[in-house]
Amino acid sequence: MTAPSSGAARRAASRASAAGNRTSLIWETRVDGTHLHAILPGWRSPSSECCRVWSPDGRYYFFLSYVDQVRGANIWALRQSKRLFSNSSSEPMQLTAGPVQFGALAPSPDGKKLFAEGFQARGELVRHDLSSRQFVPFLSGSSAGDLAFSTDGKWIAYVSYPERTLWRSRADGSDRRQLTFQPIVAAMPRWSSDASQLAFLDMESGSGWKILLLSAEVGVPQEMRTEDFSQADVAWSPDGQHLIALSNDSRRILLFDFNTGNWSDWISVRGTLSYPNWSSDRKYLYFATSETGRPAYYRASLGQSRPELLLDLP
């Protein structure tokens, strides 16, 4: 079931220049605001260019072109026409091709070097040991994130980094199986109550974020709903009677009652709420808070309006 996307998901979308249905183009204009026009219109579909910088001699400008959530952005160079503000230009030249993803660009003053922010996604799973009150490694050695347990605690699903493929295994890491392959960009898996299916988010560029459903054993992922807008934050209802969702500003958790057909405000705390998850017995809702200077994990049971602080992360 779908719900309004969380603040974390929306911020991730805005950072990616062409995530989902988003597009971006580089424009230029004279200093007086005249002759406004796009650079490289129609060069790619969807367009995904940003972050242009000039070489010191003005002969080239460098820019980023976004590929997808896995490959990120690559660096391109375009030779500038001798006539300023001419719509004619040469074809861009690709300067990088991964596996490093690139960000902000800055040419050296002498024009002989180009500096760029480079990174590659990695993940580490940890669990909080209640006796020692420390975080300890979980599935040590695996670069992974987006972990989800089945309701019986016997199975886990997770996303490998930087490939962003979906895997499932037993809780001890045995019997691993890869469930998705490129071009699918997997995120945030969720188990059905009988552990037979997994719902997850596909962030593949150019088609909008979609929630897909597949068998935990084998099968081809299928769209849960065919819609023209992006979807996010999939979750299963705990008992067939309730559904939770985040408000648009991610400041409140709302509760839908299938018996009455009504939404109601349930939880409101200071900061941004994210990653709501039901406990395996469906009695508690767990969630995280951020943007408060004091991030934390909380839980609340149905009928309980004041959440219980579980873990403080100052």
TORZALO-437967 format. One record per atom (N, C-alpha, C): x, y, z negated. Coordinates in steps of 0.001 Angstrom, whole numbers, plus 524288, in hexadecimal, padded with zeros to 5 digits. Example, Ala and Ser with C-alpha at 12.3 -4.5 7.8 and 13.67 -1.06 7.14 Angstrom:
BEGIN
X	Y	Z
83386	7E9C6	7E188
8300C	7EE6C	7E188
83390	7F31C	7E188
83232	7F736	7E458
83566	7FBDC	7E41C
83264	8001E	7E142
//
This chain:
BEGIN
X	Y	Z
8034B	7FB60	80000
80000	80000	80000
80375	804DB	80000
801D3	808D5	802AD
8050C	80D79	80323
8036A	8118E	7FF2D
80701	8150D	7FE15
805FA	81961	7FA81
80922	81E01	7FC55
807F5	822CB	7FA8C
80B07	8274E	7FC0D
810C5	82670	7FAD8
81435	82829	7FE5B
819C7	82723	7FDB4
81BEC	82A38	7F91B
81FDA	827F8	7F687
8222B	82A6C	7F1F3
8259F	82EF3	7F37B
826F1	8323F	7EF9C
82A83	83687	7F0A6
82FB9	8349B	7F295
8319D	83032	7F070
83699	82E07	7F22E
8365B	82C79	7F7E5
8320F	82A0F	7F970
83186	82868	7FEE0
83133	82D1F	8027D
82E3A	83126	800E1
82DBA	835BD	80436
832E1	8389A	804B1
835ED	838D2	8006F
83AF5	83B76	800C6
83EAB	8387D	80455
83E6F	83342	8041E
841B3	83023	807AB
84036	83137	80D52
83B24	831DF	80E48
8395F	832E0	813A0
83B4A	8382E	8158D
83B18	83C28	81225
83CA6	8415A	813CF
84282	841B6	814B5
8459E	83E88	811ED
84B42	83EA7	812BD
84CBF	83C3E	817EF
849EE	83851	819AC
84B05	835D7	81EAE
8487D	8390E	822FA
84B7C	83ADE	826BE
84976	83E9B	82A85
8455C	83C6B	82E16
8451E	83738	82EAA
84110	83509	8320B
83E92	8304B	82F95
83E3E	83024	82A77
83BB6	82BB2	827E8
835F7	82BB9	8293B
833DD	82708	82A45
82E5D	826A2	82B95
82D19	829DD	83060
82919	82D2A	8300C
82777	83057	83478
82A23	835AA	83497
82DB2	836AD	83107
8303B	83BC1	830C5
8342A	83C4B	83534
834A2	84103	8376E
8387B	84212	83B78
83B33	84734	83A35
83FBE	84805	83C90
84281	84CF5	83BD5
84581	84E40	840CC
845B5	85347	84203
8487C	8554E	84695
84C08	859C5	844F2
8504A	85A85	847D6
853B3	85F09	84707
851E8	86360	84AAE
85140	86802	84884
84FA7	86C8F	84B8C
853DC	870BF	84B33
853E5	8744A	84F09
8576B	878C6	84EBB
85497	87DA2	850A4
8568A	8821C	84EF8
85433	8871E	85065
85866	88B54	85030
85762	88F9F	852B3
85ADA	8941C	85225
85A42	8965E	84CAB
85DFB	89988	84B0C
85DCB	89BBC	845C5
8591C	89F60	84512
856F4	8A15E	84967
8525B	8A4C0	848E9
84D4D	8A1A6	8491D
84DB5	89C63	8494E
8491C	89912	84935
846D7	897C7	84E82
84913	899C0	852B5
8470A	8989F	857EC
8498E	893BA	85A2F
84745	891E1	85E75
84922	88D54	86156
84976	88874	85DD9
84572	887A0	85AB7
8452D	882F5	8576C
84404	87E33	85ACC
8472E	87A1B	85A5C
84638	87555	85D4B
848DA	870BA	85A99
846DE	86C24	85BB6
84900	86755	85976
84DC4	86588	85C7E
8517B	86347	859A1
85600	860CF	85C05
854C2	85B06	85CE6
855E6	85919	86187
85506	85394	862D8
84F58	851E0	86239
84B9A	854D6	86420
8462A	85313	863C2
84560	84E1A	866F5
842CF	84A46	864AE
841CD	84565	8676B
8466F	841D5	867F6
84AD3	84329	86567
84F7F	83FD3	865D3
84E74	83A78	86380
84BAF	83A50	85F28
84A40	83566	85CAA
84499	835A1	85ADE
84239	8311B	85A92
83CDD	830D1	858AA
83C76	82C7A	85496
83B2D	82DB9	84FAE
83A33	8330C	84DD0
83F43	83610	84D20
83EF6	83B39	84D84
84395	83E79	84CBF
8455A	83E34	84713
84A83	83E64	84650
84C82	83DA6	840FA
851B8	84069	84041
85236	84528	8424E
85728	847F2	84218
856F8	84C24	83DD0
85B65	84CD1	83B3C
85B95	850DB	83730
8613F	8525A	8360E
861CA	85650	832C9
866BE	85785	83022
86B0F	85909	833F0
869DE	85C88	8377C
86D96	85E26	83B8D
871A9	861E2	8395F
87692	8612D	83AF3
87ACD	864D5	839A3
87E14	865D1	83E8C
87FFF	86A94	83F0F
8833A	86C11	8438B
888F1	86AD9	84279
88BE0	869A5	8469E
8918D	86976	8462F
8938A	86F16	845D4
8981A	87002	84361
899F1	87569	842B5
89A93	87867	847D3
89BD8	875B5	84C24
89C87	87877	85118
8976C	87904	85420
89323	876DE	851FF
88E15	87766	85484
88D3D	873EE	85939
890D5	87076	85A5D
89053	86D26	85F08
88CBC	86877	85E1A
88C5F	866AA	85940
88924	8621F	857FC
885BF	8634D	8533E
88174	8607E	852FD
87EF2	86033	84DEC
87DD8	85A7F	84CBA
87E2A	85966	847B7
87D93	8541A	845B5
87861	853C0	842C9
875F4	84F31	84317
870EC	84E90	84074
87031	848DC	83EF0
86C41	847F1	83BA4
86AE5	842B2	839FA
865F8	840F6	83CC7
865DB	83C07	83E49
8612C	839B5	84089
85FCC	834E9	83D55
85B29	83500	83B0C
85977	830E5	8377F
857C9	82C0A	83A8C
85969	82768	838AE
8580D	82279	83B39
85393	81FDE	8384D
85495	81E20	8337A
85087	81BDA	8303A
85290	81B98	82AA0
84F6D	8194C	82718
850DE	81919	82197
855A5	815B2	820A2
856C6	81205	82429
85B4F	80EA4	8237A
8603D	81136	82582
8600D	8131F	82A56
864AF	81551	82CD4
8656B	81B17	82BD6
8617E	81D9D	829AF
8620E	82319	82854
862D1	82685	82D1A
86673	82A57	82CB2
86775	82E10	830E8
86CFC	82D71	832F3
86DA5	82E4A	83802
872C6	82E68	83A7A
8740F	833E7	83C39
8791A	834E1	83D13
87AF9	83A08	83EA8
87B67	83A3E	8449A
87969	83E81	846E4
879B2	83F6C	84C7D
87C1B	844CE	84D7F
87E49	8456B	85227
8807A	84A78	853C2
87E24	84C05	858FC
87D19	85109	859B5
87AF7	85314	85E91
87E4A	857AD	86054
88029	85756	86523
8834F	85BA5	86740
87FBE	86034	8688D
8811E	864BB	8668F
87DD5	86955	86743
87E8F	86BA0	86CAC
87A2D	86D4A	86F18
87A6A	86FCE	8742F
87D88	874E2	873CF
88020	8765A	87801
88324	87B34	8780D
87F8E	87FEB	87790
87AAE	87F3E	8794A
876F1	8838C	878C6
873D9	882DC	873C8
87446	886A5	8705D
87168	8865A	86B6D
86B95	885FD	86C77
868F3	882CA	8694A
8634C	88224	86972
86168	87FF9	86EB3
864D3	87D21	8714B
86332	87A5E	87604
86088	87552	87471
85C4F	873FF	87728
8598B	86F2C	875F7
85C2E	86A65	87850
8600F	86B3E	87BA1
862D6	866D8	87DFB
86798	86590	87AAE
8689A	8609C	879DA
86D0F	85EFC	876BB
86E92	8597B	8784D
87331	857DC	876BB
87509	852A0	877EB
87248	84EB4	8746E
87303	849A4	8759E
870CB	84589	87264
873DA	8451E	86D4B
87135	8442A	868E5
873FA	84392	863F0
877A2	83EE2	86405
87BD4	83F45	86116
87F9D	83B06	86083
87F36	838D5	85B00
87E8F	833AA	85A87
87E23	83134	8556C
88396	83065	8532C
88476	83251	84E67
88998	83204	84BF1
88A0A	82DA6	847F3
885B3	82BFF	845A7
885D0	827CA	841C7
8817C	823E1	842FF
8824E	81F07	84128
87E6D	81AE6	84212
87E08	8174E	83D61
87E53	81988	8389D
87DC9	81664	833E9
8828F	812FF	832F4
88289	80FB7	82ECB
87E25	80ECD	82B4A
87D57	81315	82730
88104	816D1	826DD
8806C	81B19	82320
87C21	81EC4	82502
878D8	82089	82165
874EB	82477	82293
87739	829D4	8217B
8759D	82DBB	82490
8780D	832DC	8242D
87423	83710	822A9
8764B	83B0F	81FEA
87327	83F67	81E23
87578	8448E	81FDA
87630	8483B	81C2B
877D3	84D92	81D60
87CEE	84DB6	8207E
87D3F	85159	8243C
881BC	851EA	827B5
8846F	85729	826C7
889A4	85733	8276B
88C9B	85C11	826D8
891AE	85BA4	829EA
89261	85EB9	82E35
89756	85E9F	8311E
89B96	86184	82E24
8A06E	85FD4	82EF3
8A4D0	86294	82C82
8A58D	867E1	82F1E
8A7EA	86BAB	82C7D
8A88D	870E8	82EBD
8AB88	870EF	833E6
8AF46	86D49	83495
8B239	86D38	83974
8AF82	86A13	83DBE
8AB03	867BC	83C80
8A805	864E5	84068
8AA30	85F9A	841DB
8AE23	85DA6	83F08
8B087	858A9	8406B
8AE14	85403	83D99
8AB11	8550E	8398F
8A8B3	850D4	83698
8A2F9	8521E	8356F
89FFF	84E00	834B9
89A92	84E95	8331D
899CD	84B72	82E22
89838	84E0A	82A02
8973B	84B71	8250B
8916D	84A12	824AF
8904F	84599	8225C
88AE4	843E1	821F1
88A1D	840DE	81CE9
8856C	8414C	81AB8
883E8	83E26	81642
882A5	838AA	81842
88508	834B8	815F6
88418	82F58	8179C
8829C	82BF0	812FE
87EF7	82858	813CD
87D45	824F1	80F95
87AF2	81FFA	811CE
87A8E	81C03	80E89
87811	81720	80FF9
87516	81517	80B3C
87030	8139E	80C0B
86CD4	81219	807B3
86EB1	80D05	80537
86EC4	80CED	8000A
86FED	80842	7FD09
86C22	80807	7F875
86B1D	8035D	7F677
86796	802D0	7F20C
869C2	7FEFD	7EE17
8685E	7FFAD	7E92E
869E5	7FC09	7E50C
86533	7FB35	7E17A
863A5	7F64D	7E0CF
85F4C	7F504	7DD65
86148	7F433	7D7D7
85E95	7F67E	7D414
85FF2	7F5D3	7CE91
85AF5	7F4C6	7CB7B
85B8C	7F26B	7C6FE
85725	7F1BA	7C372
858A7	7F3EE	7BE20
854BD	7F586	7BB1F
855B9	7F7D9	7B60F
85539	7F3A0	7B1E6
85980	7F28E	7AF2C
85987	7EE9E	7AB0D
85783	7F111	7A601
8532D	7EF14	7A407
850BB	7F17B	79F74
85409	7F0EC	79A8D
856F5	7EC9C	79A03
85A16	7EBD2	79548
85EC0	7EF7E	79515
86184	7F00B	79976
8661C	7F377	79992
864D2	7F90D	79B1F
85FFD	7F9D1	79D28
85E51	7FEF0	79F0F
8620C	80109	7A32C
863EA	7FD7A	7A685
8677C	7FEDC	7AABB
86569	7FCC1	7AFE9
86701	7FF4C	7B42E
865DE	7FD38	7B95B
86A0D	7F942	7BAD6
8685E	7F4BD	7BCB5
86BFF	7F09C	7BE46
86AB4	7EF0A	7C3DE
86E9D	7ED1D	7C6DA
86DAF	7EBC8	7CC60
86999	7E77E	7CD05
866B1	7E7F2	7D13F
862E0	7E3F9	7D2C2
863EE	7E298	7D876
86449	7DD87	7D9A8
865EC	7DBBF	7DEDD
86B28	7DE3E	7E046
86EDD	7DDBC	7DCC9
873F6	7E045	7DD6A
87662	7DEF2	7E2AC
87872	7E2E5	7E52E
87B08	7E225	7EA32
877A9	7E36C	7EEDB
872A0	7E40C	7EE1D
86F21	7E543	7F269
86E3D	7EB26	7F2B5
86EBA	7ED4B	7F75D
86D68	7F2C4	7F839
867A2	7F2FC	7F98D
8646B	7F42D	7F5B3
85EC5	7F3B4	7F660
85BE4	7F7B1	7F30C
856ED	7F865	7F441
8538D	7FBD5	7F148
84DE3	7FA56	7F234
84A42	7FDB4	7F061
844A5	7FCE4	7F141
842E1	7F786	7EF5A
8447F	7F617	7EAAD
8435D	7F0E5	7E895
83DB4	7F060	7E6DD
83B5A	7EBCD	7E7EC
8360B	7EAAB	7E62D
835B5	7E4FE	7E473
8336A	7E40B	7DFD3
8328A	7DEC7	7DDD2
82D0F	7DCF3	7DF37
82C81	7D7E1	7E04B
8274E	7D59F	7E0CF
824BE	7D58B	7DB70
81F94	7D50B	7DB3D
81CCE	7D55F	7D642
81E44	7D0FA	7D283
81FDF	7CC76	7D48E
8217B	7C82F	7D116
8273A	7C880	7CF9A
82A0C	7CC61	7D1A0
82F83	7CD28	7D04A
83347	7C961	7D2D0
83169	7C608	7D64E
834CA	7C207	7D89F
83795	7C3EE	7DD8C
8357B	7C7E3	7E017
83797	7C9AF	7E513
838BB	7CF88	7E4E0
83C69	7D125	7E803
83D92	7D6AE	7E89E
83DD3	7D7FB	7EE6A
83CB1	7DCCC	7EF9C
83D6B	7DEEC	7F4DC
840AE	7E3D9	7F44B
8441F	7E4C6	7F80F
84779	7E961	7F7C8
84931	7EAF0	7FD3C
84B60	7EFA6	7FDA0
84D3E	7F1C1	8028F
85327	7F218	8025C
855D2	7EFEA	8064B
85B85	7F02A	80687
85D36	7F569	808DA
861A1	7F761	806F8
863DA	7FC47	808E3
8694A	7FB42	80B0B
86AF0	7FDCF	80F58
86829	8020B	81208
86477	80036	8165C
863DF	7FB0F	81718
860C9	7F91F	81B7F
85B00	7FA52	81B09
85907	7FADE	81627
8537F	7FBC7	81506
85023	7F75A	81728
851C2	7F278	81626
84EA3	7EDEC	8177A
84C42	7EBAE	81281
847BC	7E927	81314
844DB	7E706	80EA8
84660	7E159	80DC7
8476F	7DFF7	808D6
848E6	7DAA9	80747
8455F	7D8EC	802CE
844DC	7D3C0	8023A
8425A	7D197	7FD9C
8459F	7CD08	7FBB0
84590	7CC24	7F68F
84877	7C7D7	7F435
845E6	7C673	7EF08
847C3	7C243	7ECAF
8461A	7C11B	7E75C
84891	7C521	7E3B6
84686	7C585	7DF01
84841	7C99A	7DB6A
84E0A	7C931	7DA10
8504E	7C473	7DA87
855E4	7C3D9	7D969
8594D	7C4D4	7DE32
856EF	7C664	7E292
859E1	7C790	7E74F
85A63	7C307	7EB1C
8588C	7BE70	7E9A6
858EC	7B9E0	7ED19
8547A	7B9E7	7F118
85500	7B685	7F504
850FB	7B5E0	7F911
84FC9	7BB13	7FBBD
853F0	7BDE5	7FD50
85346	7C2EE	7FFE7
8514A	7C22C	80575
84E00	7C5C8	80720
84C1F	7C5A4	80C80
84B41	7CB2C	80E70
84D62	7CC57	81310
84C8A	7D16C	8157B
8474B	7D167	8183E
84416	7D565	81725
83EC3	7D58B	81927
83E00	7D967	81D99
84131	7DD7E	81DF1
840A2	7E150	82221
845D0	7E22F	824DB
84581	7E432	8298F
84A10	7E53B	82CC9
84940	7EA74	82F8B
84D85	7ECB9	8316F
84D12	7F1B1	83439
849AB	7F0FA	83911
84696	7F4E4	83A89
846F7	7FA5D	838E0
843DB	7FBB9	833F8
84166	7F7F4	8314D
83E89	7F926	82C82
8424A	7FB52	82869
840C1	7FF89	825E4
843C0	801F1	821A7
84080	80152	81CAE
841C3	7FD64	8198D
83E67	7FBCC	81530
83F58	7FF0D	8104F
83B31	7FF9D	80D2B
83B87	80262	80828
836E8	800C2	804C0
83797	8011C	7FFA5
83382	80098	7FBAD
82FF3	7FBDB	7FC6D
831F8	7F713	7FC1D
82E93	7F276	7FC93
82B2D	7F1BA	7F7C2
8269C	7EF4B	7F881
8230A	7EE10	7F441
820AD	7E8A8	7F53B
8206D	7E575	7F11A
81E53	7E02F	7F176
81869	7E027	7F0CB
815CE	7DC95	7F38C
81052	7DB8A	7F26F
80FF6	7D882	7ED56
80B61	7D84B	7EAEF
80AD3	7D5DB	7E5CE
80C1E	7D009	7E5E2
80B44	7CD65	7EA57
80C7E	7C7D0	7EAA7
811EE	7C6C3	7ECE5
8150D	7CAEB	7EDB1
81A73	7CA89	7EF9E
81ADE	7C814	7F507
816A3	7C821	7F7FF
816CD	7C5DE	7FD3B
81822	7C9E2	8016B
8175D	7CEF7	80029
81836	7D306	80405
81B5B	7D786	801B4
81DC1	7DA79	80536
8208D	7DF38	803C1
81E9B	7E3B1	80721
81D6A	7E800	804AB
81C4A	7ECD6	8076B
820F8	7F06C	806A8
8227F	7F337	80AC7
8270E	7F69C	80A58
82698	7FB13	80E30
82A05	7FEE4	80D96
82A06	8038F	810DA
82E11	802FA	8152C
82C8A	8042D	819FF
83021	80452	81E6D
8310C	80A06	81FD3
835F0	80BD3	81F53
83745	81143	8205E
839FA	811E9	8259F
838E2	80E6B	82947
83B2F	80EB6	82E79
83A06	813F8	830F4
83E0A	81666	83335
83D7A	81B9F	8356A
83A18	81B8C	83A54
8370D	81FBF	83B05
8341D	82086	83FCC
82E99	81E7F	83FB6
82D37	81B41	83BE2
827FC	81909	83BDC
824E2	81A74	836FA
82723	81D92	83388
8248F	81ED0	82E9D
8253D	81A71	82AB4
82558	81BC4	825B8
825DA	817C2	821B5
820EC	8146F	8219A
821A7	80F3E	82172
81D43	80B9E	82184
81DDB	8077F	81D40
81973	805DD	81B10
81965	80192	81757
8187E	7FC84	81A59
81C0D	7F8CA	819A4
81BBC	7F3C6	81C4B
81AC3	7EF72	81852
8188F	7EB34	81A27
8174A	7E6BB	816E6
81972	7E1DD	81982
81BEF	7DE5C	81670
81DE4	7D985	8189C
81DF3	7D53D	81483
81E53	7D06C	8164F
81EAE	7CBF3	812D1
823EC	7CBFC	81012
82403	7CA58	80B23
828E9	7CA1E	8083B
82C61	7C5A9	80A15
82A4D	7C21F	80D3C
82D51	7BDBD	80F39
82F37	7BEB4	814C8
82B9D	7BFD4	81843
82CFC	7C0AD	81DBD
8286D	7C376	82054
82987	7C63C	82485
82540	7C8DE	82734
826F6	7CE02	8298E
823B4	7D011	82CF8
824C2	7D509	82F8B
821F9	7D95B	82C8D
824B0	7DD8E	82AFA
82224	7E1D2	82826
81DBE	7E43F	82B61
8196C	7E568	828C3
814E9	7E7C2	82B48
8136D	7ECCC	82883
81197	7F0A4	82B7E
80FB8	7F580	82927
80ACF	7F476	825FA
80AA0	7F6AA	82145
805ED	7F61E	81E16
80182	7F977	82029
802D2	7FE2C	821E0
7FEE8	801BA	8240F
80154	80489	828B0
7FE7D	804DB	82CFC
80058	807A9	83193
7FE6E	80D48	83138
80202	810E3	8302A
800A8	81660	82F6E
804C4	819BF	83211
80368	81EAF	83321
806EB	8223E	835C3
80A4B	82567	83203
8099F	82493	82CE8
80CC3	8277D	82926
80FFB	823C3	825DC
81408	825E1	82355
817AA	822AC	8205C
81529	8208B	81B68
816E4	81BF1	819D1
81505	81960	81516
819B1	81875	8117C
818A8	817E5	80C67
81CDD	816E3	808A8
81A99	814E3	80393
81E27	81325	80017
81CC5	811A7	7FABB
8188C	80D7A	7FA75
81979	80916	7FCFD
815BF	804C8	7FCDA
8159A	80266	7F762
8110A	80084	7F5D0
8107A	7FDD9	7F0C6
80B9A	7FA73	7F0F3
80B9C	7F634	7EDEB
80703	7F2DB	7ED6C
80408	7F476	7E883
7FEC8	7F43A	7E8B5
7FBAF	7F56F	7E416
7FC98	7F131	7DFFA
7FC56	7F26E	7DADD
7FDD7	7EE99	7D6C9
7F9D7	7EA4B	7D5E9
7F4E0	7EB9E	7D69F
7F0DC	7E7D5	7D54F
7EC70	7E7C9	7D94F
7ED3E	7EA46	7DDB7
7E91E	7EAB1	7E19E
7E535	7EEE8	7E065
7E5ED	7F1A4	7DC06
7E229	7F5A1	7DA5C
7E476	7FB1D	7DA46
7E9A2	7FB85	7DA2C
7EC0C	800AD	7D9A5
7F063	80171	7DDAA
7F124	80661	7DF1B
7F550	807FD	7E29D
7F797	80D08	7E081
7FCBA	80D85	7E084
7FF2A	8125B	7DEB7
80190	81536	7E357
80209	81A53	7E2CA
80466	81D92	7E6D1
806EE	82240	7E43D
80AB6	8248B	7E6EA
80D2D	82957	7E51B
80A7B	82DF6	7E7AD
809F0	8323C	7E4C6
807D3	83700	7E707
80BAC	83927	7EB0B
809DD	83CC8	7EE49
80D29	83EDF	7F273
8122C	8414D	7F069
811EC	843B8	7EBCD
81699	84626	7E999
819B7	84263	7E62E
817FF	83D71	7E5E2
81AAB	83963	7E2D0
81B1E	83ACD	7DD06
81758	83DDD	7DB14
81752	83F57	7D590
8135B	83C36	7D263
80FC2	83986	7D511
80BB3	8369E	7D252
80B04	83135	7D4B5
8098A	82D75	7D169
807FC	8284B	7D337
80213	827F8	7D2DF
7FFAC	82690	7D735
7F9FB	8262D	7D77B
7F85D	82074	7D79F
7F3B3	81F64	7D5BC
7F1AB	81A0C	7D563
7EC85	819B1	7D854
7EC1F	815C8	7DBC6
7E74A	814DE	7DEAB
7E4A8	80FFD	7DC93
7DF9A	8106D	7DB7A
7DC81	80C10	7D984
7D906	80A14	7DDFA
7DA0C	80530	7DFB9
7D70A	80310	7E414
7D152	8022A	7E29D
7D035	8017C	7DDA1
7CACC	800A5	7DBF4
7C787	80594	7DC79
7C9D9	80A0F	7DB14
7C6F7	80EF9	7DB55
7C80B	811FE	7E05F
7CC6D	810BD	7E2EA
7CDE1	8138D	7E7A4
7CFEE	818FD	7E690
7D1E5	819F3	7E1B9
7D3A0	81F29	7E02E
7D968	81F49	7DEDF
7DBEC	823C1	7E02F
7E13F	824E3	7DE74
7E102	827F0	7D957
7E4EC	82731	7D5FC
7E55D	82A46	7D132
7EB1C	82B2E	7CFF8
7EC44	82FA8	7CD77
7F193	830AB	7CBA3
7F2CD	82CF1	7C72D
7F767	82A9C	7C761
7F8DE	826EE	7C34D
7FD7C	828EE	7C024
801D9	829F3	7C2A6
806A2	82B58	7BFD6
808D9	83058	7C21D
80A85	833CD	7BEB7
80D17	8389A	7C051
81184	839B9	7BC88
81647	83A01	7BE7D
81ACA	83B45	7BB41
81E03	83F6C	7BE08
82197	841C0	7BB2B
824E7	845CA	7BD70
828C6	8435C	7C141
82981	845C9	7C5B0
82D2B	843CF	7C98C
82A6D	840FD	7CDFD
82D88	83E8B	7D143
82B97	83BB7	7D5CC
82B39	835EA	7D490
826C0	83391	7D5CA
825E2	82E08	7D4D8
82735	82AEF	7D9C6
82956	82641	7D913
82ABF	8231A	7DD9D
82AEE	81D54	7DC3F
82ABF	81A1E	7E04D
82B55	8146E	7E00E
827CC	811CB	7DBFF
822A6	812AD	7DC4D
81F2A	80FEC	7D8A9
81EF8	80A1A	7D9E2
81F29	806D7	7D5DF
81F04	8012E	7D67B
81BE3	7FEB9	7D211
81882	7FB05	7D36C
815A5	7F821	7CF71
81918	7F3E8	7CD1D
81862	7F2D1	7C80E
81B26	7EE7F	7C584
81910	7E954	7C7A1
81C03	7E519	7C6C0
81A79	7E004	7C8E5
81537	7DE29	7C6CB
813EC	7DFB1	7C1F4
80ED1	7DE2A	7BFCF
80A8B	7E21D	7C11A
80BF5	7E642	7C417
80851	7EA46	7C5E1
805F7	7ED7C	7C178
80859	7ED60	7BCD1
8064A	7F05D	7B871
8089F	7F5D9	7B81C
80D44	7F691	7BA54
80FF8	7FB93	7B9E3
8117C	7FD9F	7BF4A
8119F	802C4	7BFAA
813CB	8055B	7C435
818ED	807E2	7C295
81D20	8069C	7C55C
82241	808DE	7C463
82355	80D0C	7C889
82605	81133	7C70B
82763	8153D	7CAD2
82C14	81853	7C8DE
82E6B	81B47	7CC69
832FD	81E6F	7CB26
831A5	82436	7CB8E
834A1	8276D	7C8CC
8341D	82D1B	7C93E
83964	82F6D	7CAA6
8394D	833C5	7CD67
83E15	8367A	7CEE7
83CF7	83C4C	7CF34
840F8	83F47	7D091
84094	844FC	7D100
83EE8	84783	7CBE7
840A2	8454C	7C79A
83F67	8478B	7C27F
84445	848F4	7BF6B
848DF	84770	7C165
84DAA	847F6	7BE5E
84E59	8436F	7BAA5
84A44	84024	7BA34
84A69	83BAB	7B6B4
84736	8373E	7B92F
8492D	834CE	7BD41
84644	8309B	7BFD4
84571	82C05	7BC29
8413D	82912	7BD1B
83FE9	824D6	7B98B
83C4B	820F6	7BC41
83BA4	81C68	7B9AE
837CA	81883	7BB41
8337F	81845	7B71B
82E9C	817C2	7B8EA
82A16	81786	7B56F
826B0	812D5	7B6E7
82308	81197	7B36F
81EEB	80DE4	7B4BE
819E4	80F9E	7B21B
81585	80DF3	7B456
81065	80F2D	7B223
80CAF	80AB4	7B370
80911	80998	7AFEF
80518	805A1	7B0DF
80003	80847	7B26F
7FC9A	80564	7B504
7F78C	80780	7B67D
7F4B0	80975	7B1A5
7F29B	80E26	7B1E1
7EFFA	81089	7AD78
7F38E	813B9	7AA02
7F8A7	81382	7AB08
7FC7E	8166A	7A7F0
7FE3D	81B22	7AB1C
7FCEC	81FD0	7A94D
7FE29	8248E	7AC42
80396	826A7	7AB0F
805AA	82572	7A678
80AE5	8273E	7A510
80ECB	822CF	7A5F6
8124C	82342	7A9C3
815DE	81EF4	7AAF4
819F1	81E36	7A6AE
81C17	8198A	7A67B
8200E	81813	7A2A4
8257A	81884	7A521
82902	81B5A	7A288
82E62	81BD8	7A471
83154	816B0	7A392
83381	81499	7A7D8
8366D	80FBE	7A781
83C49	81083	7A77F
83E1C	813EB	7AAF8
843BD	81484	7ABB7
844F8	81A1C	7AD38
8480F	81C9F	7AA09
849A1	82205	7AB00
84EB4	82216	7AE11
84EE5	8251C	7B24E
853A9	8256F	7B591
85569	82B19	7B5E7
8579F	82D31	7B1AC
8590E	832BD	7B1B6
85D7A	833DD	7B58C
//
